[in-house]
Amino acid sequence: MNTRFGEFGGTYISELLVPVLQELESSFKRARRDPKFNSELHYYLFEYAGRPTALYFAERLSKKLGGARIYLKREDLLHTGAHKINNTIGQLLLARYIGKSRVIAETGAGQHGVATATAAALFGLKCEIYMGAEDAKRQSLNVYRMKLLGAKVNIVDSGSRTLKDAINEALRDYATSFKDTHYVIGSALGPHPYPTIVKHFQSVIGKEARQQILKAEGRLPDYIVACVGGGSNAIGIFSAFLKDKGVRMIGVEAGGRGIRSGKHAARLSGDGRKGVLHGSFSYVLQDKYGQIRETHSVSAGLDYPAVGPEHAYLHEQRRVNYVSVRDSEALRGFHMLSQVEGIIPALESSHAVAYLPTLVKKCRKDAVIIVNLSGRGDKDVEYVARIEGELA
Ligand SMILES: *Cc1c(COP(=O)(O)O)cnc(C)c1O
């Protein structure tokens, strides 16, 4: 198995963990070929999480934007409200397959923590979640949700008390607990083999979308658009089309308050540089000394200073075009899809939606576009109401 995508990826990690990750890689390779593992995975994705998700033709949105036939891949319809459950069901089954009785995970806003705690409850594994104190304060309801699901939540008080500090603590836990514990990483990030494992479990999105669009349109799409935080929903849908030269792909990063403001999370489309974070060589937002910069986005799920290594590779290969969308534009996308289609998208997914007016302007009238709607916006409604002055 390749440990890198071009020069990106790798395993930049304490030597204590090297044999652990090697064992994880070989177990994953075994599981992936095991019909019993695959039928279990299929069973829970379809019977529990709600797959397959619809590929919905957004007729009113297509009309409004004037040209192009726009389809939405409805990952927002999954149990817990986003694509993250594809990965946590996969990794929890993998943990069980290799005989681990406990899982740990990091979480930023709490979405991955909730998805991990959900799968842990489903499979009866012990679960501990690491979350920065700042994030826990902002997302207290998700802290309670995880507890409700039976997880223990460890609040991290070091550093900037956010996601990257939570990852550091989770890695520290893993270094001493790996005998009985699996570390569930939440995106296509981290040291090898995680980016490959997460891509594998998210690739179901692209496989379905490919069949569905062939059935609906009798041909492949011209464009696929997805938002990119760590990059798991994007690589999940892109993966089924990477070999089709005619299919153009667009990854939308968080432009925050604009690239020049420095307050953003545009690693590939902004001013990220090559560097190492959390075990992987990729594009990272850093200062001139190589220290990790603070990032900003209206959507917590896109607010991370590094990007999955395969995206760094696809960027350098020019196979995927990475662009950024600002907070204010994302909010317009959030309102537009709500009003035109009756679908309230997650603020992360709103970034992909918000890029559509720009894309439609420059593509052919009969172009077919698929947008990966990674999650639903219920979690964001109160926050948007607050920042727009609808709530005190
Ligand atoms: C977490 C999250 C993302 C960002 O993560 P990726 O790994 O880049 O997909 C995007 N959309 C939603 C709804 C999320 O919860």
The ligand as an SDF file (V2000), in Angstrom:
LIG
                    3D

 15 15  0  0  0  0  0  0  0  0999 V2000
  -16.9710   17.7850    9.2310 C   0  0  0  0  0  0  0  0  0  0  0  0
  -17.7670   18.2580    8.0940 C   0  0  0  0  0  0  0  0  0  0  0  0
  -17.1520   18.6830    6.8940 C   0  0  0  0  0  0  0  0  0  0  0  0
  -15.6730   18.7950    6.7080 C   0  0  0  0  0  0  0  0  0  0  0  0
  -14.9660   17.5910    6.7630 O   0  0  0  0  0  0  0  0  0  0  0  0
  -14.3860   16.8740    5.4750 P   0  0  0  0  0  0  0  0  0  0  0  0
  -13.5210   15.8280    6.0520 O   0  0  0  0  0  0  0  0  0  0  0  0
  -13.6190   17.9030    4.6910 O   0  0  0  0  0  0  0  0  0  0  0  0
  -15.5210   16.3400    4.7030 O   0  0  0  0  0  0  0  0  0  0  0  0
  -17.9710   19.0450    5.8380 C   0  0  0  0  0  0  0  0  0  0  0  0
  -19.3240   19.0240    5.9450 N   0  0  0  0  0  0  0  0  0  0  0  0
  -19.9310   18.6340    7.0810 C   0  0  0  0  0  0  0  0  0  0  0  0
  -21.4300   18.6350    7.1300 C   0  0  0  0  0  0  0  0  0  0  0  0
  -19.1780   18.2380    8.1860 C   0  0  0  0  0  0  0  0  0  0  0  0
  -19.8060   17.8570    9.3100 O   0  0  0  0  0  0  0  0  0  0  0  0
  1  2  1  0
  2  3  1  0
  2 14  2  0
  3  4  1  0
  3 10  2  0
  4  5  1  0
  5  6  1  0
  6  7  2  0
  6  8  1  0
  6  9  1  0
 10 11  1  0
 11 12  2  0
 12 13  1  0
 12 14  1  0
 14 15  1  0
M  END
$$$$
